[in-house]
Amino acid sequence: MHMMQGVLPRAALNAQLFRMNEGYRSAGISRYTYHLLRELPRAASDFELDVYSTAAQASQLFSNITLRTTRLPVHKPLARILWEQTLFAWNLFQKNYALLHSLAYVLPLLNATPSVVTVYDLSFIIYPEYFRPFQRLYLRFGTHTAIQRARRIITISESTKRDIVHLSQCDPAKIDVALPGVSSDFFQMIDPIEIEKFRRARGLPEHFILFLGTREPRKNIPSLLRAFALAKQKIKLPHSLVLAGGRGWMDEPITRVIVENNLQSDVLFPGFVAEAELPYWFQAAECFVYPSQYEGFGMPPLEALASGTPVITSNVSSLPEAVGDAALLVDPKSSMEIADALVRVWTDKTLRQEMKARGVRHARQFTWTRTAQNTAQSYRLALGLPQPATAITQFP
């Protein structure tokens, strides 16, 4: 596209997966998008930003962007796909944008606008059995096409970058990593009296282990439940297990394992947790456990570290990258290994104190400002524009 001198290039951002409502669809991708859009206008001040989103309140949340909405019910996957491939594609052509950034996997097929696409993970290729057939096919075809056609690809971890290079033979030189940040709210230590009030208001026991995430197969909750049962047998662990987060899909084995191990009175399901409440949940818990088999990044363990909560997580995928040396890493397939880590954290007070201090220190390296700066850098690379004189804060 030809840009007139003195006129800033205008970028269209497809942010239809940003949600304000409660539920699993407003988790991961939506939270990443929210924090990115808060910081991006400052980091990409050499661009005009048009954000396509129909999230309620979005206009009050973000400054220095132009919000564009549609009447189609894009909260429904089929309506969103229809909008993405027709009306949105027409808008891109009509408004003659300099750049398109799709914030979730797929670009319109009829698109000639120079583009950037964010690919969070390749779970639909690595664990296809965990997806509904149409969803899997659309993501596979749409992501493969987007990777081929985009000028730059943004991932949220080096792990996902490796997966893309390995599975799509994509040139690693066109993939940029924009790691997630940690909101400053997680670093604020809450008064113990307030935590106690919160615990009572939510009906939480004095001692509990926390898991937070959508209940879906790759989160590996049955292995966590078996580990919890083993830990209780080993040392009469006095804790309950709190499985917080929205109900996803294929979660029937969770109920079965609870019954098989007689854990009905020891497992709590508080449902979806609003982001504003997360620091309370993390700080009320004595340990955070996240034995996921595969993640694009894994924000909950990092946020738990920022909150000063000891973390046990998987030694696979991007999770070691997210937590560094600040958490206990376990084989997610081994309930015995998870159980041993739970026992260690509960019985070793010195280890607990060390993990708390190390966790906060590690989490401070991750900022949403840097996420936005790295994203803006991808925009400039896509258009061959010079980078500003101010240095980008690189990850150490």
N, C-alpha and C positions, 0 to 999 in steps of 0.2 A: 504494500500500500504506500502511496505517496504521502509524506507528511509535510505540511507547510511549516516554514520556519517560524518559531515562536509558539506554535500550537503543540500542546502536550499530546502524545499518543494516547488513544482511549482504549482501555482493555475491558472486555466483557468477562465476568466471572460467573460460572454456573455453580451456584451454591444452594441448589434445591434440596440437598440432604441436610441442610442446617435446620434444626427443629427446636422449638421452645417447649413443646409438650413433653409429658412424662412418658417414658417407654423406651424399649431397647433401641429404636431407630434414632433416638436423640442422644445416644451414647457416643462412643469413639469419634467417628468422622464429624459429627455435629459439633462436638466440643473443640476438636482441632480447628474446624472452620471458624467457629466463634472467636477463638483467641487470635487466630491469624488475621481475621477481618478487623479486629480491634487495633492491631499494630501495623497493618499493611499500609494504610494511607500515609503514615509517617515514613516508612521504609521505602515506599514507591511514590514519593512526592513528585517524581518526574513523569508520572502517569495520571490520567483521569481514570477513575474506576467506576464501572457500572456493575452492580451486583444483582444478579437475578435470583431472587429468593422470595417465597411467599410466607416465610415465618412471621407469625404475629409478633409485633413489637420490634421487628428488625430495624425499622426506621429510627427508633429511639436509641437503639443499642450502638449503632455505628455512625461515626462522624466522618465527614469528607468523602462520602461515597454517594453515588446516585443509585437508589434502590428501584429495581424494576420487577413488577409482579405479573402474574397471570391468573386468569379466572379458572383455569383448569385445576381439578383436584390433584395437584402433583404430589400430595402425600401418599397417593396410591401408586405403586410401582408402574403399572401399565400406562396410567395417565402421564406419569413423569417421562417415560420412554417416548410416548407419542409427542409430548411437548418438545423434548430434547431434539428429536429427529425431524420435526416439522416447523413449528412456530419459532423455536429458538434459532434453528438453522436459517430461517427466513430473516429474522431480526439481525443476525450477524451479517448477512448479505446486504440488507437494506441500510443498516447504519454504518457500514464500511469501517468496522473496527480494525485497529492496528494489530490487536492481539486477543486471543481467546485463552482463558485459563479454565479448564474443567477441573473442579475440585474433587471429582470422584470417578476415576477409571475410564469413562466413555466420552468420545467426541461425536458430534453429529456427522453422519456419513457424508452428507452434502455440505461440506465445509471447505472453503478455500482460504479462511483466515489463518495466518500463522498462529500455531497453538502450543500450549503447555498443558500437560495433563498430570494430575497427582494420582499415583498408584500406591495405596496404603499397604497392601499385601497381596499375595497370590493364593490365598486359602482355597479359592474356587477351583484352582488347578491342582494344588497339593493335597487337599482333602475334598475332592468332588462329591464324595458320598454324603457330605454334610449339607449339601445345597439342593433345593428343589430344582428339577430338570430345566425349567425355562430360565430361572434366575442364573443357573450355572452356565447355560449356553449363551445367554445375552452377555454376561460378564466376560466369558472366555473370548467370544467373537469381538465384542466391543473394545475390550482392553488390548487384545492382540492388534487390532486395527489402529487404535489410538497410539500404541507404542511405536508402530511403524511410521505413522503419519505426523506425530507431534515433533516439533523442533527441539523441545526439551521435555524430559520426564522428571518429575519431582517424586522422591520417595521419602518415607519418614524414618528410615534406618538404613545402615550399610547392609544389614541382613536382607532386606527387601530388594535393595539394589543388586546384590549377588544373585538372588532368586530370578530377577528379571533377566539379567545377563545370561544366566544358566538356561532358563526355560524358553527364552525368546530370541537368543542369539543377538540381542541388542548391543550396540556399541556402548561400552560403559562411559565413554567420553560425553555422551549426551544425557546422562542421568545425574541429577543433582540431589543431594540429601539435605532436607530441611527437618532436622530433628524437632520433636515437640518441646515445649517449654513447661515450666511448672509455675502456676499462679502464685503470687506472693502470699495469698490467703493461707496456703498450706504451711508456711514457715512460722505463722503466728501461734505461739503456744497459748492454749486456752486455759483459763483459770480452772483448777480441779473442781471447784464448787459448781461451775457452769457445766463441766463434763458430767458431774454427778446428777445435776438436774436433767440434762439431756438423756442420760442413761435411764432415769426413772420415767421420763416422758415417753420414751420409746419402748419401755418394758424390757430393757436389756439387762442381762445378768451381770454380776460383778466381774466375773472372768469370762471373756469370750475371745475366740479366734475369728477373724473376719476374712471372708472372700467377697470380692465385689466384681461383678461382670454379668453379662447376659448369659442365661442358662442355655448354652448350646454345646454340642458335642466336643468341639476342640478345646473348650475350657477345662475338660477333664475332671469334672466335679465328682463322678463316681470314685476315682482314685483318691481324691482328697477325703471323701467320706470313709473309705476303707482305712486310710492312714489315721484319721481321727479316731476310729474305733480301736485300732491297734495301740495308739498312744494312750487311750483311756485304760486299756487292759494292762499296759506296761507299768504305768505309774499312778493309776487312779487320777488321771488328769481332771481337774475340777471344772474345766471350761465347757461352755456351749460353743457350737459352731454356727456362725451367722452367715448365711448365703444371701448377700444383698445384691440387688440388680433385677432387671426385668426378666420375665419369662420369655425365652426365645423359642426354639424348636427342638424336636427330638430329645426332650428332657425326661422321658418316661423312666430310663434306667436310674435316675436320681432317686425317685420314690422307691423303686425296687431295692436298691442298696441300703436305703435308710431302714426299711422293714427287715431285710435280711440280717442287719447288724444291730437291730433293736435300738435305733437311735432316735425314735420318734419324739422323745421328750428332750433331746439334746440339740436339735437342729432347728434354727429359726429362719423364716423367709420374710424379711421386712418389705420386699418388693423394690421398685425403682427408688433410687436415692438421688435427690436433687443436688446439683453441683455445690450449691451454697452450703449444704449440710456435710459434705464429704470430710472436711477437717475434723468435725465432731466425731464422726464414725471412726476415722483412723486413730484419733487420739484416745478414744474410749476403749479401743481394742488393745489387747496385750500383744498380739502378733497378727500380721497380715500374710495370708498364704495365697499364692497365685500359680497353680501348677499347670498352666496352659500348655498345650502341645505346640501351638503356633500363634505368633502375633506379628503384626506389622511393626509394632514398637512395644506396646504395653505400658500405657500411662498410669494405671492404678498402682503398680508396685513403686514407681518413681514418686508418685504423690504421697504414698504411705511413708517412704523414706524421708521426704521433706517434712512430714508431720512428726518425725521422731519415733516412728513405729518400726520394730524389727520386722524384716521381710524374709519370707521363704518363697523362692520362685524357681522356675524351670531353668535347666542348663542348656536349653535348645533355642533355636530361632533367634529373635532379636532381644530376648530377655536379658542375657548376660550384658549386652550393649547398654540396655536401659539402666541396669542397677550397678554395673561395675563390680567393685570388690566390697560393696556395702551390704549385700544380702547373702543369705545362705542359698547356694544353688544345688538343686536336686534333680535326679532323673524323674521326669513326670510320670513315667510308666511304672515306677517302683513305689508302691504304697508304703513299703517298709522304710525306704529312704526318707520319704516325706514325714513319716511317723517319728523316725529318729531325730530329724531336724526340729520337730515340734517339742519333743522331750528335751533336747539340748537348750532351746530358747527358754523353756519354762524353768528348767532346773539350774541353769548357769546365769546367775545375776550379773556377773562381770561381763559375760558375752553380750547380754542384753544391753548393758550400758554402752559398751563399745559399738554395737550395731546402731544404736540410736545416734550417737555422735557422728559416726562415719556416714550414716544415711543422709543426714541434713547437709553435711559438707559436700557429698557427692551431688545431691539434687540441686544445689545452688548453681551448678554449671549450666543448667538447662533454662534458657529464657525464651519467652515468646517473641521478644524483640529480635533475637537472632533468627528465629524461625521466619519472621517476616522479612528480615534483611536477605536471607538466603533465597527466599521466594522471589523477591524483587530482582535479585541478581539473575535468577533464571529468566525473568521477563526480558532483561536487557540482553542476555546471551541469545535468546530466541530471535531478537530483532537486530542483533549486531550493534547495539547501542553501547556507548562508553559507560563504564562503572563510575559512580561518583568518587570524589577524592577521599571521602571519609571511609576508613577501612571497615570491612565487615568483621564482626566478632566471630572468629572461627572457633569451633569446638577444640579444646586443648587435646 
